[in-house]
Amino acid sequence: MSTQSQGPLGDSVRASWRRFLDTYEPLRPDLYRYCRQLTRSPWDAEDMAQETMARAFASLGIMAEPPRSPRAWLFRVASNLWLNRMRQAREVPAPDGFEVPEPVTRAEPRATREAAGTLLSQLSPQERAAVVLKDAFGLSLEETAEALSTTTGAIKAALHRGRAKLVTPEPDEPAPVAPAVLNAFCDAFNARDLDRLTALLLDTATLEYPGFKIESGAQAVRDGSFRGTLFGCPEGGYVLVDPPRCELRAHRGESLFLWWSGDEVHAVVRVELDGDRIVRLRNYYHAPEVLTEVCRELDVPFRTHGYQPAASH
């Protein structure tokens, strides 16, 4: 969310959002963990958690009374979002008359090793959600049925099928070969060369902080996040303690940037390319669950920063 004023309506929405966060932001770790089990990807889990929070915020405005259990209600919003996505995916026609198989997500061995009960790709969407809610979060059959908008009998059947399908994880993926532009980005970042960094971006490139803000256009990225990250922003309360450093690492078959401050990683950044230029950067500085999971898997020290800048709410 941008911190710039957009008039009385924008101010009112931001005030309502801050009140919403007072109740629901403490539930974000559980929400992320639930989304993580469903999606099998830290990136998709963060996107799903962000969309769940946005939908929950919008839904509260038309509810006759607030939910009795905010945690269970968030799970219900997330479950409906997940199941609707899976249904829509099945309805997309395949080319040349081929059938679209039921959507599944591939097992990820690191996450599988993290805790008993991690679900693998053989489970259907409803089975996966039922097992996570019942076995990982301890919801009753009735609560699980309510979250998934079904009956306790259907939940019992989904649990029976799902628990029978847990399998051994697949081997790790090989490390990707990083395009030259990614190494060039690291070199320019570590030299604190704004001109070289900006030259690696498409003019229409974006830099996103999921759930917080988006900078659109190479010049906006240069004057905003790039300048602030490399040189600090004293007027905004951000003073550099150590020169920042960028490192290119492979994670789950993908090349990522780690942005270091001193001896700790402060941000994990995904990158999308269009040819030999960068078209999109996604900075997970304000996604503590993603930052924690990725850095632990890479076995690097890190520091998290909460979901929003301290001054914003």
Summary of the structure (lengths in Angstrom):
residues: 313
radius of gyration: 21.2
end to end distance: 10.9
largest distance: 62.3
contacts: 893
relative contact order: 0.11
helix: 52%
strand: 16%
